[in-house]
Structures are given as structure tokens and as C-alpha cells.
Amino acid sequence: MLIDNIALYVARNAGRHKVKIVDYGFGIRYSYAVLSIDGVEYVGATHTLINNMVGKKPYSGPVRIDELPSYVSSINPYLKQIGHSIINAYNQYLLENGLTVKPVGEGEVLNLLDLENKLTVIIGDLRPIVDYLRSRNYEFYVFESAPCRRDIAYPEFYYYRALPRADNLIITGSTLTNDSIDEILRYKKPSAVTVLMGPSASVPAESLIGKGIDMIASTHIPSEKTWRTVKTIIRGGGTKQIKELGMKYIQIINP
């Protein structure tokens, strides 16, 4: 699965450095992991899939970077959340040190998409994207796991009806945590421009080359904001607060 391939990429490359997992935790909206890499601490944030975690036995044991592939392949939702957060923390290190695909800027990803007379499918509750498309009367569908939260959202298990017709596909990074991204990519139209989006989407761009994803639109959290971000997450902060602490970026994977 895609998340397994990304985890293998991170585990292999992280072995070249002195990496230590300093902390991890679960907030009501986001979860996090903090890595110390060559003495500098970086935080990775992922959207907490709270409906999958409530009622399950929490995990509070030790974690190791070389065990990362086993975390993301686990059916324990806490371990999967930790694994994805570790991946994102490692990517923050890559971004800060210029070791990954150079971002094209901080602009809005919608400016890079052809939306006129095109069908856009959004997987996940990406509200700013949905509100923008809706306000301009572009054709779109949004699918999510809790459609009752949005008056125009459809249940996620219907997305395969629309995906083969979509010209643009915008996918929340949470689909990596819940393993749904592989099925989504399987049903998409080959020519569809595909964007992985949100704070959870901050994975190494190189690990997605040739995987059917064209762009990443996410947030870089500078190392000096690591512990402020952790405090924000633990106190219930969400996407807006995380973006305020970091910097939006866009990476082109498949030009």
C-alpha cells in the first residue's frame, strides 16, 4: 500500500542520520510526533481519525524509527496515527534543509488547476476548497466519512461513481492514515490532475513519484515552532491554528 512504501522510504533514509523519536501524542483534532534529527527537533502533524480511535486501547509504549513500517501497516489506529506523524516529522526536516522537491511557492493550489468546465472531486472535508468551488459555481462533488457535517457532502463509499469522470482530484492526507488512498487512486481517471492536500499530506515528495499524485499542498512547520505546535495540538488546535504556525507550500511531483 502507498503508506507502506512511504514508510519504507523514510526508514531507509532516516538511517543515514542520528534520529530519535522524542515524543508523540493525540489531540482531539490532530496527532503529532516529534523527531530529533542531528540534534534539531521537528514535529509532524496528522489529522486525528477520532472515530477510529475512541473505544480502542491507547498505545503508550516505546517507538523506534526502524519499526516505522510496522506502525503504518498495523490495524491498531493509534500505531497508524503515530507512524503517519513520524513520516510527516521527517518530511519537515527535508523541507527545512532543502533536501526534497523545491516548493513552487505559497500560492493557492486552485490557481494551478483548470476548473472551468471541469469536474473536480474532493475526498475529505477540505472546507476552504469546497467553499471556493461552490461560491464560483464550478462543478464538483465532495465525499467524506461524516457527510452529515456538510450539507453538500456525499458518503465516501460512493466516490467510485464519480472518480472515473473527474478532471481534478483533491485528496486529504488523512486517506494515507486510513488506507483509503490506494482504492481512490485505482478508480481515478488516468489524466486527472491529482493533489494530496492538508497538514497530513506533508510526506516526502520523492516517495510519491510515479504513484499517480501530481502535487502536494501542505504546511511546513519550522523547527523553531515545534513545541508551540505540540502545545497547540494538545490544547485542541486544528488546521487553521497549525497553518498559522507554519507556511503553506506546494510541490510539483509529476510536471
FIKOLGU-486418 format. One line per field, with one value per atom (N, C-alpha, C): atom name; x, y, z; residue in one letter. Coordinates in Angstrom, 2 decimals. Layout:
BEGIN
martor: (CA ...)
c1: (X ...)
c2: (Y ...)
c3: (Z ...)
mimi: (A ...)
This chain:
BEGIN
martor: (N CA C N CA C N CA C N CA C N CA C N CA C N CA C N CA C N CA C N CA C N CA C N CA C N CA C N CA C N CA C N CA C N CA C N CA C N CA C N CA C N CA C N CA C N CA C N CA C N CA C N CA C N CA C N CA C N CA C N CA C N CA C N CA C N CA C N CA C N CA C N CA C N CA C N CA C N CA C N CA C N CA C N CA C N CA C N CA C N CA C N CA C N CA C N CA C N CA C N CA C N CA C N CA C N CA C N CA C N CA C N CA C N CA C N CA C N CA C N CA C N CA C N CA C N CA C N CA C N CA C N CA C N CA C N CA C N CA C N CA C N CA C N CA C N CA C N CA C N CA C N CA C N CA C N CA C N CA C N CA C N CA C N CA C N CA C N CA C N CA C N CA C N CA C N CA C N CA C N CA C N CA C N CA C N CA C N CA C N CA C N CA C N CA C N CA C N CA C N CA C N CA C N CA C N CA C N CA C N CA C N CA C N CA C N CA C N CA C N CA C N CA C N CA C N CA C N CA C N CA C N CA C N CA C N CA C N CA C N CA C N CA C N CA C N CA C N CA C N CA C N CA C N CA C N CA C N CA C N CA C N CA C N CA C N CA C N CA C N CA C N CA C N CA C N CA C N CA C N CA C N CA C N CA C N CA C N CA C N CA C N CA C N CA C N CA C N CA C N CA C N CA C N CA C N CA C N CA C N CA C N CA C N CA C N CA C N CA C N CA C N CA C N CA C N CA C N CA C N CA C N CA C N CA C N CA C N CA C N CA C N CA C N CA C N CA C N CA C N CA C N CA C N CA C N CA C N CA C N CA C N CA C N CA C N CA C N CA C N CA C N CA C N CA C N CA C N CA C N CA C N CA C N CA C N CA C N CA C N CA C N CA C N CA C N CA C N CA C N CA C N CA C N CA C N CA C N CA C N CA C N CA C N CA C N CA C N CA C N CA C N CA C N CA C N CA C N CA C N CA C N CA C N CA C N CA C N CA C N CA C N CA C N CA C N CA C N CA C N CA C N CA C N CA C N CA C N CA C N CA C N CA C N CA C N CA C N CA C N CA C N CA C N CA C N CA C N CA C N CA C N CA C N CA C N CA C N CA C N CA C N CA C N CA C N CA C N CA C N CA C N CA C N CA C N CA C N CA C N CA C)
c1: (0.84 0.00 0.88 0.31 1.11 1.78 1.06 1.64 2.80 2.72 3.82 5.07 4.90 6.03 6.67 5.84 6.37 7.15 6.61 7.29 8.64 8.71 9.98 10.99 10.52 11.39 11.98 11.13 11.59 12.54 12.17 13.00 14.40 14.48 15.78 16.62 16.00 16.75 17.08 16.20 16.46 17.65 17.96 19.08 20.42 20.46 21.71 22.01 21.06 21.20 21.00 21.33 21.08 19.65 18.73 17.31 16.78 16.06 15.44 14.00 13.09 11.69 11.56 11.35 11.35 10.01 8.93 7.60 6.55 5.38 4.21 2.96 1.86 0.63 -0.57 -1.76 -3.01 -3.91 -4.15 -5.11 -6.46 -7.47 -8.82 -8.96 -8.14 -8.20 -6.98 -5.83 -4.60 -3.76 -2.94 -1.94 -0.57 0.47 1.80 2.88 4.04 5.26 6.39 7.33 8.50 9.74 10.52 11.78 12.93 13.99 15.26 16.16 16.55 17.40 18.66 19.78 21.06 20.98 20.21 20.14 19.07 18.32 17.24 15.90 14.91 13.61 12.57 11.87 10.87 9.57 8.44 7.14 6.38 5.74 4.84 3.43 2.47 1.08 0.20 -0.75 -1.73 -3.11 -4.09 -5.47 -5.86 -6.36 -6.77 -8.07 -8.03 -9.24 -9.97 -10.60 -11.12 -12.16 -12.96 -13.99 -13.39 -12.16 -11.49 -10.79 -10.58 -9.72 -10.50 -11.64 -12.43 -12.85 -12.65 -13.04 -11.94 -10.86 -9.73 -8.69 -7.93 -6.92 -5.79 -5.50 -4.44 -3.07 -2.18 -0.81 0.10 0.91 1.82 3.21 3.52 4.81 5.91 7.10 8.22 8.03 8.62 8.58 9.99 10.27 11.60 11.45 12.36 12.27 12.41 13.20 13.36 12.13 11.21 9.96 8.82 9.12 8.09 7.21 7.76 6.88 5.84 6.19 5.22 4.11 4.39 3.36 2.28 2.71 1.73 0.96 1.52 0.82 -0.05 -0.01 -0.79 -2.28 -3.12 -4.56 -4.91 -3.91 -4.11 -4.13 -5.27 -5.34 -4.38 -4.02 -3.06 -1.67 -1.26 0.04 0.08 -0.99 -1.04 -0.92 -1.59 -1.53 -0.11 0.56 1.95 2.84 2.68 3.51 3.41 2.19 2.00 2.60 2.48 3.05 4.57 5.18 6.64 7.08 6.36 6.67 6.64 5.61 5.46 6.54 6.96 8.03 9.34 9.60 10.81 10.76 9.59 9.48 9.70 9.34 9.61 11.12 11.87 13.34 13.81 13.25 13.64 13.33 12.15 11.74 12.65 12.93 13.73 15.15 15.67 17.05 17.23 16.14 16.22 16.60 16.15 16.54 15.42 14.44 13.31 12.95 11.92 11.46 11.20 11.78 11.64 10.19 9.60 8.23 8.16 7.02 6.86 6.37 6.10 5.65 4.56 3.98 2.97 1.57 1.40 0.11 -0.94 -2.15 -3.25 -3.19 -3.36 -3.23 -4.31 -5.45 -6.52 -6.11 -5.13 -4.64 -3.87 -3.47 -2.71 -3.60 -4.89 -5.81 -6.73 -7.08 -8.06 -9.44 -10.22 -11.51 -12.70 -12.50 -13.59 -14.07 -15.36 -15.97 -15.32 -14.83 -14.20 -14.91 -14.84 -15.39 -14.26 -14.45 -13.48 -14.10 -13.37 -13.81 -12.88 -13.48 -12.73 -13.02 -11.97 -12.12 -11.68 -12.64 -12.35 -12.97 -13.06 -13.73 -12.77 -12.37 -11.47 -12.31 -12.74 -13.76 -13.40 -12.19 -11.88 -11.98 -11.57 -11.66 -13.11 -13.90 -15.32 -16.02 -15.75 -16.42 -16.04 -14.77 -14.32 -15.03 -15.06 -15.70 -17.19 -17.78 -19.23 -19.57 -18.76 -19.05 -18.92 -18.17 -17.95 -18.72 -19.56 -20.44 -19.68 -18.49 -17.79 -18.43 -18.30 -18.86 -17.95 -18.49 -17.67 -18.55 -17.90 -18.51 -17.52 -18.04 -17.20 -17.71 -16.78 -17.11 -16.33 -17.00 -16.32 -16.97 -16.25 -16.71 -17.88 -18.02 -19.13 -19.90 -20.65 -21.32 -22.36 -22.81 -23.79 -23.22 -21.88 -21.25 -21.33 -21.65 -21.70 -22.98 -23.67 -24.95 -24.80 -23.60 -23.42 -22.48 -22.12 -21.19 -21.94 -21.27 -21.82 -21.00 -21.60 -20.86 -19.65 -18.54 -17.29 -17.36 -18.28 -18.30 -18.99 -19.40 -19.94 -18.93 -17.71 -16.79 -16.44 -16.47 -16.07 -17.02 -18.21 -19.15 -18.71 -18.03 -17.65 -16.18 -15.32 -13.89 -13.51 -14.10 -13.68 -13.99 -14.84 -15.21 -14.49 -13.75 -13.16 -11.93 -11.88 -10.71 -9.68 -10.16 -9.31 -9.70 -8.70 -8.95 -8.11 -8.79 -8.11 -8.39 -7.31 -7.43 -6.82 -7.54 -6.98 -5.88 -4.85 -3.77 -4.20 -5.36 -5.87 -6.14 -6.29 -6.53 -5.31 -4.16 -2.98 -3.10 -3.63 -3.77 -4.79 -5.90 -6.96 -6.89 -5.80 -5.55 -6.54 -7.27 -8.25 -7.66 -6.48 -5.94 -5.66 -5.28 -4.96 -6.18 -7.32 -8.55 -8.98 -8.81 -9.15 -8.33 -7.03 -6.15 -6.46 -6.94 -7.26 -8.45 -9.40 -10.61 -10.49 -9.47 -9.40 -9.10 -9.50 -9.18 -7.68 -7.00 -5.54 -5.08 -5.88 -5.48 -5.84 -6.50 -6.93 -5.72 -5.75 -4.70 -5.01 -4.08 -4.34 -3.48 -4.13 -3.46 -3.68 -2.60 -2.68 -2.57 -3.55 -3.68 -3.93 -3.49 -3.72 -2.47 -2.47 -1.29 -0.87 -1.83 -1.49 -0.78 -0.82 -0.23 1.26 1.87 3.27 4.19 4.20 5.05 6.15 7.24 8.32 7.82 8.01 7.51 8.12 9.40 10.09 9.45 8.82 8.19 6.89 6.43 5.17 5.39 6.63 6.90 6.41 5.63 5.11 3.94 3.36 2.27 0.90 0.83 -0.46 -0.84 0.09 -0.18 0.71 0.11 0.83 1.37 0.67 1.07 0.80 1.59 1.33 1.07 0.02 -0.28 -0.44 0.57 0.57 1.17 1.64 2.17 3.54 4.50 5.82 5.85 6.20 6.31 7.79 8.32 9.75 10.10 11.35 11.76 11.61 11.75 11.60 10.16 9.22 7.81 7.35 8.28 7.93 7.09 7.60 6.91 5.69 5.66 4.42 3.32 3.73 2.76 2.24 3.13 2.71 1.70 2.00 1.09 -0.26 -0.23 -1.48 -2.31 -1.67 -2.38 -2.98 -2.19 -2.66 -3.83 -3.86 -4.93 -6.14 -6.12 -7.29 -7.24 -6.09 -5.98 -6.21 -6.68 -6.99 -6.17 -6.70 -5.97 -5.61 -6.54 -6.29 -5.13 -5.10 -4.04 -2.68 -2.66 -1.41 -0.87 -1.75 -1.32 -0.76 -1.32 -0.84 0.57 0.93 2.27 3.29 2.81 3.71 3.56 4.00 3.94 3.38 2.38 1.81 2.83 2.83 3.72 3.05 3.52 3.05 4.28 4.26 5.32 4.72 5.40 5.00 5.80 5.10 5.77 5.93 4.83 4.85 4.45 5.44 5.13 4.40)
c2: (-1.19 0.00 1.24 2.38 3.58 4.02 4.01 4.45 3.54 2.25 1.33 1.70 2.05 2.45 3.73 4.67 5.92 5.65 4.78 4.45 3.79 2.90 2.27 3.30 4.24 5.32 6.10 6.47 7.25 6.44 5.20 4.36 4.17 3.96 3.75 5.02 6.15 7.40 7.98 7.77 8.28 7.60 6.37 5.63 6.28 7.27 7.96 9.05 9.30 10.39 9.87 10.72 10.40 10.83 9.86 10.15 9.53 10.33 9.85 10.35 9.46 9.87 10.40 11.70 12.40 12.30 12.40 12.45 12.15 11.74 11.62 11.77 12.14 12.32 12.48 12.50 12.53 13.64 14.63 15.67 15.33 16.08 15.80 16.02 16.93 17.21 16.72 16.83 16.40 15.57 14.70 13.94 14.43 14.04 14.54 13.54 13.72 13.03 14.03 13.99 14.87 14.02 14.33 13.66 14.61 14.09 14.81 14.24 15.10 14.67 15.52 14.89 15.59 16.74 16.51 17.48 18.54 18.55 19.54 18.81 19.42 18.75 19.25 18.29 18.58 17.87 18.52 17.94 17.60 16.45 16.04 15.96 16.52 16.53 15.78 15.01 14.32 14.46 14.57 14.70 13.47 13.68 12.57 11.96 10.69 9.99 9.49 10.42 10.18 9.07 8.95 7.90 6.50 6.39 5.09 4.75 5.75 5.57 5.47 6.14 6.09 4.65 4.21 2.86 1.83 2.22 1.31 1.56 0.52 0.65 1.55 2.65 3.56 2.88 3.39 2.89 3.92 3.49 4.41 3.80 2.83 2.16 2.89 2.31 2.92 2.83 3.77 3.74 3.96 3.31 3.39 3.65 4.43 4.78 3.56 2.57 1.39 0.49 0.75 -0.01 0.70 1.82 2.63 1.83 0.99 0.24 -0.61 -1.15 -1.97 -1.12 0.15 1.03 1.35 1.72 2.11 0.92 -0.28 -1.47 -2.13 -1.58 -2.13 -1.84 -2.67 -2.36 -1.65 -1.34 -0.52 0.94 1.64 3.01 3.97 3.71 4.57 4.44 3.20 3.00 3.60 3.46 4.04 5.56 6.15 7.61 8.04 7.28 7.58 7.46 6.37 6.14 7.26 7.68 8.76 10.06 10.32 11.54 11.52 10.36 10.24 10.57 10.03 10.32 11.82 12.48 13.91 14.72 14.25 14.93 14.85 13.68 13.52 14.44 14.59 15.48 16.93 17.33 18.70 18.95 17.94 18.03 18.22 17.44 17.56 18.95 19.45 20.77 21.87 21.80 22.86 22.89 21.75 21.68 21.59 21.82 21.84 20.51 19.41 18.07 17.35 18.09 17.49 18.36 17.98 18.75 20.19 21.13 22.54 23.00 23.57 24.09 25.19 25.28 26.30 27.61 27.64 28.87 28.59 29.67 29.56 29.88 29.93 30.28 29.21 29.52 28.57 27.55 26.29 25.22 25.32 25.90 26.02 26.90 27.79 28.61 27.80 26.60 25.73 24.72 24.74 23.77 24.46 23.72 24.18 23.75 24.71 24.41 24.69 25.50 25.90 24.72 24.43 23.33 21.99 21.84 20.60 20.10 18.78 18.19 17.98 18.52 18.36 17.49 16.49 15.63 15.88 16.12 16.35 15.20 14.55 13.48 14.02 14.25 14.79 16.16 16.54 17.80 18.98 19.28 20.40 21.64 22.25 23.29 24.50 25.05 26.21 25.89 24.68 24.28 24.17 23.49 23.32 24.66 25.54 26.85 27.69 27.60 28.34 27.85 26.55 26.00 26.29 26.20 26.43 27.89 28.81 30.24 30.67 29.91 30.26 29.34 28.51 27.63 26.67 26.24 25.20 23.85 22.93 21.60 20.78 20.23 19.43 18.51 17.49 16.63 16.53 16.47 16.24 14.99 14.12 12.88 12.84 12.37 12.29 11.24 10.90 9.84 10.26 11.57 12.09 13.13 12.70 13.66 14.51 14.11 14.91 16.26 16.41 17.66 18.72 18.31 19.25 19.02 20.07 19.92 19.44 19.52 19.10 17.92 17.29 16.16 14.84 13.92 12.59 11.56 10.41 9.37 8.91 8.65 8.33 7.05 6.12 4.86 5.00 6.23 6.45 7.10 7.39 8.16 7.45 6.11 5.39 5.65 6.19 6.54 7.79 8.70 9.98 10.03 9.26 9.36 9.14 8.18 7.97 9.15 10.09 11.25 12.52 12.48 13.69 14.14 15.45 16.04 16.49 16.88 17.27 16.44 15.97 15.16 15.72 16.16 16.72 15.79 15.25 14.20 14.67 14.53 14.84 13.84 14.34 13.47 12.39 12.55 11.54 10.21 10.23 8.97 8.06 8.62 7.78 7.04 7.71 7.10 5.97 6.19 5.18 4.18 4.23 3.26 3.34 4.42 4.50 5.07 5.66 6.35 5.39 4.16 3.21 2.92 2.75 2.49 3.73 4.90 6.15 6.30 6.08 6.22 5.16 4.02 2.94 3.32 4.08 4.42 5.73 6.52 7.84 7.73 8.75 8.84 9.08 8.35 8.48 9.91 10.69 12.06 13.09 12.66 13.60 14.20 15.52 16.19 15.93 15.31 14.80 15.51 16.04 16.81 16.14 15.92 15.45 16.70 16.91 18.23 18.16 19.19 19.36 19.10 19.46 19.21 17.75 16.83 15.40 14.96 15.81 15.46 15.74 16.21 16.60 15.38 14.61 13.42 13.69 12.93 13.16 13.03 14.08 14.10 12.99 12.69 11.66 10.29 10.05 8.75 8.60 9.67 9.64 9.67 9.75 9.80 8.51 8.68 7.54 6.84 7.46 6.84 7.42 8.31 8.85 10.15 10.77 12.05 13.11 14.24 15.27 16.38 16.69 17.81 17.50 18.12 18.15 19.60 19.85 21.18 21.01 21.47 21.19 22.36 22.09 23.12 22.71 23.60 23.39 24.07 23.28 23.81 23.94 25.16 25.34 24.71 24.27 23.60 24.49 25.79 26.68 26.77 26.26 26.25 24.86 23.93 22.55 22.45 22.99 22.79 23.68 24.80 25.60 24.83 24.11 23.30 22.17 21.50 20.42 20.95 22.08 22.66 22.99 23.50 23.84 22.59 21.49 20.25 19.67 19.63 19.06 19.86 21.16 22.01 22.04 21.18 21.06 21.87 22.42 23.20 22.37 23.03 22.34 22.87 22.67 23.02 24.50 25.35 26.80 27.19 26.67 27.04 26.49 25.28 24.71 25.51 25.90 26.70 28.05 28.62 29.91 29.81 28.63 28.42 28.09 27.61 27.20 28.03 27.46 28.13 27.16 27.59 26.75 26.58 25.40 25.17 24.24 24.29 23.40 22.79 21.49 20.80 20.13 20.29 19.62 18.32 17.19 15.89 15.38 15.40 14.93 16.09 16.86 18.04 17.66)
c3: (0.00 0.00 0.00 -0.41 -0.58 0.71 1.83 3.09 3.49 3.16 3.47 2.67 1.40 0.57 1.09 1.53 2.08 3.36 4.22 5.47 5.21 4.23 3.89 3.40 2.61 2.11 3.28 4.23 5.38 6.25 6.56 7.43 6.84 5.53 4.89 4.89 4.59 4.50 5.87 6.84 8.19 8.82 8.37 8.93 8.68 7.78 7.48 8.51 9.39 10.35 11.78 12.74 14.13 14.44 14.42 14.57 15.87 16.61 17.84 17.91 18.26 18.45 19.86 19.97 21.26 21.97 21.19 21.81 20.75 21.20 20.33 21.20 20.56 21.33 20.42 21.04 20.29 20.83 19.99 20.34 19.75 20.12 19.65 18.15 17.59 16.15 15.39 16.01 15.36 16.32 15.74 16.48 16.03 16.77 16.43 16.82 16.21 16.62 16.48 17.41 17.37 17.19 16.16 15.90 16.19 16.79 16.87 15.79 14.85 13.74 13.75 13.99 14.10 15.10 16.18 17.28 17.15 16.05 15.86 15.90 16.53 16.72 15.72 15.11 14.08 14.46 14.17 14.50 13.23 13.23 12.16 12.71 11.99 12.45 11.47 12.00 11.17 11.81 10.95 11.43 12.24 13.44 14.30 13.79 13.44 12.99 14.24 14.92 16.26 16.28 15.23 15.21 15.19 14.69 14.64 15.94 16.79 17.96 19.27 19.35 20.59 20.87 22.10 22.49 22.31 21.61 21.42 22.52 22.86 23.89 23.40 24.11 23.67 23.69 22.85 22.83 23.50 24.43 25.12 25.27 24.42 24.51 23.77 23.75 23.04 21.53 20.80 19.33 18.80 17.66 17.05 15.56 15.02 13.62 12.72 13.12 12.27 12.29 13.24 13.30 12.57 11.93 11.28 10.32 9.44 8.53 9.25 10.42 11.15 11.77 12.05 12.63 11.58 10.37 9.36 8.81 8.93 8.44 9.51 10.72 11.82 11.65 12.27 12.31 13.61 14.42 15.62 15.19 15.33 14.82 15.50 16.75 17.43 16.81 16.53 15.90 14.50 13.75 12.41 12.49 13.47 13.65 13.99 14.87 15.23 14.00 13.24 12.07 11.05 10.74 9.77 10.30 11.59 12.17 12.10 12.30 12.18 10.76 9.78 8.38 8.13 8.63 8.40 9.12 10.30 11.02 10.23 9.66 8.85 7.64 7.06 5.90 6.27 7.49 7.92 7.95 8.33 8.28 6.83 5.91 4.50 3.96 4.28 3.80 4.34 5.63 6.26 5.74 5.32 4.89 3.38 2.63 1.18 0.56 1.19 0.75 0.00 -0.45 -1.15 -2.35 -3.07 -4.23 -3.81 -4.52 -4.16 -4.32 -3.26 -3.39 -4.45 -5.12 -6.16 -5.57 -4.28 -3.64 -2.63 -2.13 -1.09 -1.62 -2.95 -3.52 -3.31 -3.69 -3.56 -4.68 -4.32 -5.31 -6.38 -6.05 -7.04 -8.22 -8.02 -9.12 -10.15 -9.78 -10.69 -11.41 -11.10 -11.70 -12.70 -13.74 -14.71 -14.20 -13.74 -13.11 -14.02 -15.04 -15.92 -16.76 -16.67 -17.43 -17.13 -15.91 -15.46 -14.22 -14.00 -12.78 -11.78 -10.58 -9.50 -8.41 -7.99 -6.88 -5.70 -4.53 -3.31 -2.35 -1.88 -0.89 0.46 1.34 2.66 2.86 4.12 4.48 4.36 3.12 2.85 2.61 3.68 3.60 2.76 2.86 2.02 0.53 0.14 -1.27 -1.69 -0.87 -1.18 -1.27 -0.32 -0.31 -1.52 -1.93 -3.11 -4.36 -4.57 -5.77 -5.78 -4.62 -4.51 -4.82 -4.31 -4.49 -5.95 -6.73 -8.14 -9.09 -8.53 -9.31 -10.23 -9.78 -10.52 -10.21 -11.14 -10.93 -10.03 -8.95 -8.05 -7.22 -6.66 -5.64 -4.49 -3.28 -2.12 -1.40 -1.06 -0.36 0.96 2.01 3.30 4.19 5.25 6.14 7.01 7.24 8.06 7.26 6.24 5.35 6.05 7.23 7.96 8.38 8.34 8.74 7.65 6.41 5.30 4.51 4.19 3.50 2.07 1.50 0.11 -0.02 1.08 1.04 0.85 0.18 -0.05 0.73 1.05 1.77 0.98 1.67 0.99 0.17 0.54 -0.21 -1.57 -1.96 -3.30 -4.23 -3.75 -4.58 -5.89 -5.88 -7.09 -8.25 -7.97 -9.04 -9.79 -9.10 -9.71 -10.14 -9.49 -9.76 -11.24 -11.94 -13.33 -14.24 -13.78 -14.60 -14.18 -13.08 -12.52 -13.31 -13.61 -14.27 -13.24 -12.06 -10.95 -9.73 -9.01 -7.82 -6.67 -5.62 -4.45 -3.27 -2.69 -1.68 -0.37 0.71 2.01 2.39 3.09 3.52 4.48 5.10 6.03 5.36 4.03 3.32 3.38 3.72 3.95 5.27 6.28 7.60 7.58 6.87 6.90 5.74 4.98 3.90 2.74 2.62 1.53 0.24 0.31 -0.86 -2.02 -1.73 -2.80 -3.66 -3.03 -3.78 -4.56 -3.96 -4.64 -5.91 -5.82 -6.98 -8.04 -7.61 -8.56 -9.44 -8.90 -9.64 -10.42 -10.17 -10.81 -12.30 -13.03 -14.45 -14.61 -15.50 -15.63 -15.88 -16.58 -16.93 -15.85 -14.79 -13.75 -13.04 -12.83 -12.04 -10.57 -9.87 -8.52 -7.50 -6.47 -5.42 -4.08 -3.34 -1.95 -1.08 -0.19 0.44 1.94 2.64 4.07 4.88 6.16 7.02 7.03 6.95 6.95 5.68 4.65 3.35 3.28 4.36 4.32 4.41 3.32 3.22 2.20 2.21 1.24 -0.20 -0.97 -2.34 -3.18 -2.94 -3.73 -3.58 -2.44 -2.22 -3.00 -3.63 -4.39 -5.90 -6.33 -7.77 -8.44 -9.48 -10.22 -9.54 -8.50 -7.76 -8.10 -9.09 -9.51 -8.84 -8.12 -7.47 -8.11 -8.50 -9.23 -8.35 -7.27 -6.41 -4.95 -4.09 -2.66 -2.28 -1.52 -0.98 0.53 1.27 2.70 3.47 4.68 5.57 6.10 5.97 6.57 7.93 8.96 10.32 10.65 10.75 11.06 12.41 12.54 13.77 15.00 14.83 15.99 16.49 15.67 16.07 16.54 16.67 17.00 18.27 19.37 20.64 20.80 20.10 20.06 19.33 18.30 17.56 18.42 19.14 20.05 21.06 21.66 22.66 22.03 20.82 20.11 19.87 19.45 19.18 20.45 21.51 22.77 23.33 23.04 23.53 22.59 21.59 20.72 19.45 19.10 17.88 16.63 15.59 14.34 13.18 11.97 10.75 10.70 11.05 10.98 11.87 13.09 14.04 13.59 13.03 12.55 11.36 10.46 9.31 9.75 10.81 11.30 11.87 12.38 12.93 11.84 10.70 9.63 8.38 7.27 5.97 4.93 4.22 3.17 2.04 1.44 0.30 -0.69 -1.93 -2.99 -3.65 -3.83 -4.55 -5.78 -6.91 -8.15 -8.24 -8.25 -8.26 -9.68 -10.42 -11.80 -12.71 -13.22 -14.05 -15.33)
mimi: (M M M L L L I I I D D D N N N I I I A A A L L L Y Y Y V V V A A A R R R N N N A A A G G G R R R H H H K K K V V V K K K I I I V V V D D D Y Y Y G G G F F F G G G I I I R R R Y Y Y S S S Y Y Y A A A V V V L L L S S S I I I D D D G G G V V V E E E Y Y Y V V V G G G A A A T T T H H H T T T L L L I I I N N N N N N M M M V V V G G G K K K K K K P P P Y Y Y S S S G G G P P P V V V R R R I I I D D D E E E L L L P P P S S S Y Y Y V V V S S S S S S I I I N N N P P P Y Y Y L L L K K K Q Q Q I I I G G G H H H S S S I I I I I I N N N A A A Y Y Y N N N Q Q Q Y Y Y L L L L L L E E E N N N G G G L L L T T T V V V K K K P P P V V V G G G E E E G G G E E E V V V L L L N N N L L L L L L D D D L L L E E E N N N K K K L L L T T T V V V I I I I I I G G G D D D L L L R R R P P P I I I V V V D D D Y Y Y L L L R R R S S S R R R N N N Y Y Y E E E F F F Y Y Y V V V F F F E E E S S S A A A P P P C C C R R R R R R D D D I I I A A A Y Y Y P P P E E E F F F Y Y Y Y Y Y Y Y Y R R R A A A L L L P P P R R R A A A D D D N N N L L L I I I I I I T T T G G G S S S T T T L L L T T T N N N D D D S S S I I I D D D E E E I I I L L L R R R Y Y Y K K K K K K P P P S S S A A A V V V T T T V V V L L L M M M G G G P P P S S S A A A S S S V V V P P P A A A E E E S S S L L L I I I G G G K K K G G G I I I D D D M M M I I I A A A S S S T T T H H H I I I P P P S S S E E E K K K T T T W W W R R R T T T V V V K K K T T T I I I I I I R R R G G G G G G G G G T T T K K K Q Q Q I I I K K K E E E L L L G G G M M M K K K Y Y Y I I I Q Q Q I I I I I I N N N P P P)
